Amino acid sequence: MRSLLIRWLVLAVAIAIAAALVDGIHIDGGAGGLLAVAALFGLVNAFVRPIVRLLALPVRVMTLGLVSFVINGLMLLITDWLLDVLDVGGLWSAIVAAIVISIVSTLLNWLVIDRRAHGSDT
């Protein structure tokens, strides 16, 4: 449960950084709005993204996986469609923001979760 909470907070930080860096991404509602976006984005990625990835498998193979960036952007657009506090300015903004979110959350998860796991062994 603690790991899930940490991942949720890491995702919220990654989304905040993406909103700060990418024009066209705006989050209203302060920290509460940001946490709501992170929670729903995590749920969309957990339940919708695997189905879309499976359906897009032939296109992913033909583009050598580059369409995965578009799929990630679409997940952000779905989150925008479901929440009023998130405003995504279009597909290109969503794709760039999804790339930023992926990079930042990967780095933060590596720093926070993996280091904590390795630190407890010694």
C-alpha positions in Angstrom: 0.0 0.0 0.0 2.9 2.3 0.8 4.5 1.6 -2.5 1.3 2.5 -4.3 1.0 5.8 -2.5 4.6 6.6 -3.3 4.1 5.8 -7.0 0.9 8.0 -7.0 2.9 10.9 -5.6 5.7 10.3 -8.0 3.2 10.4 -10.9 1.7 13.6 -9.5 5.2 15.2 -9.4 5.9 14.0 -13.0 2.6 15.5 -14.2 3.3 18.8 -12.4 6.7 19.0 -14.1 5.1 18.2 -17.5 2.5 20.9 -17.0 5.2 23.4 -16.1 7.4 22.5 -19.2 4.8 21.8 -21.9 2.7 24.6 -23.4 -0.9 23.5 -23.6 -1.1 21.4 -20.4 -2.9 23.2 -17.6 -4.1 21.8 -14.3 -6.6 23.6 -12.1 -7.5 23.0 -8.5 -4.0 23.1 -7.0 -2.6 20.1 -5.3 -6.0 18.4 -5.0 -6.5 18.7 -8.8 -3.0 17.4 -9.4 -3.6 14.4 -7.2 -6.9 13.7 -9.0 -5.3 13.9 -12.4 -2.5 11.5 -11.2 -5.0 9.1 -9.8 -7.2 9.0 -12.9 -4.2 9.0 -15.3 -2.9 6.0 -13.4 -6.2 4.2 -13.7 -6.5 5.0 -17.4 -3.0 3.6 -17.9 -3.8 0.5 -15.9 -7.1 -0.4 -17.6 -7.4 1.3 -21.0 -3.8 1.4 -22.2 -3.3 -2.4 -22.3 -6.4 -2.8 -24.5 -5.3 0.0 -26.9 -1.7 -1.4 -27.0 -3.1 -4.8 -28.0 -5.4 -3.4 -30.7 -2.6 -1.3 -32.0 0.0 -4.1 -32.1 0.2 -4.3 -35.9 0.8 -0.6 -36.1 3.3 -0.7 -33.3 5.3 -3.4 -35.2 5.2 -1.5 -38.4 6.4 1.7 -36.8 9.0 -0.1 -34.6 7.1 1.1 -31.5 7.1 4.8 -32.3 3.3 4.8 -32.2 3.6 4.1 -28.5 4.3 7.8 -28.0 0.9 8.5 -29.6 -0.8 5.9 -27.4 0.7 7.5 -24.3 -0.6 10.9 -25.5 -4.0 9.5 -26.1 -4.1 8.2 -22.5 -3.5 11.8 -21.4 -6.3 13.0 -23.7 -8.7 10.4 -22.3 -7.8 11.7 -18.8 -8.4 15.3 -20.0 -11.8 14.2 -21.4 -12.8 12.6 -18.0 -11.6 15.4 -15.7 -12.5 19.1 -15.8 -9.3 20.1 -13.9 -7.0 19.0 -16.7 -6.8 20.9 -20.0 -4.7 19.4 -22.8 -4.2 21.7 -25.8 -4.1 19.0 -28.4 -2.5 15.8 -29.5 1.1 17.2 -29.9 1.0 18.7 -26.4 -0.3 15.4 -25.1 2.5 13.4 -26.8 5.2 15.8 -25.5 3.7 15.8 -22.0 3.4 12.0 -22.0 7.1 11.7 -22.9 8.1 14.1 -20.1 5.8 12.3 -17.7 7.4 8.9 -18.7 11.0 10.2 -18.3 10.4 12.0 -15.0 8.4 9.2 -13.4 10.9 6.6 -14.4 13.8 8.6 -12.9 11.8 9.4 -9.7 10.7 5.8 -9.3 14.2 4.7 -9.8 15.5 7.2 -7.2 12.7 6.7 -4.6 11.5 3.1 -4.9 14.5 1.2 -6.2 17.0 2.9 -3.9 14.7 2.3 -0.9 14.4 -1.4 -1.8 18.2 -1.8 -2.3 18.9 0.2 0.9 16.9 -2.1 3.0 19.0 -5.1 2.1 22.1 -3.8 3.8 
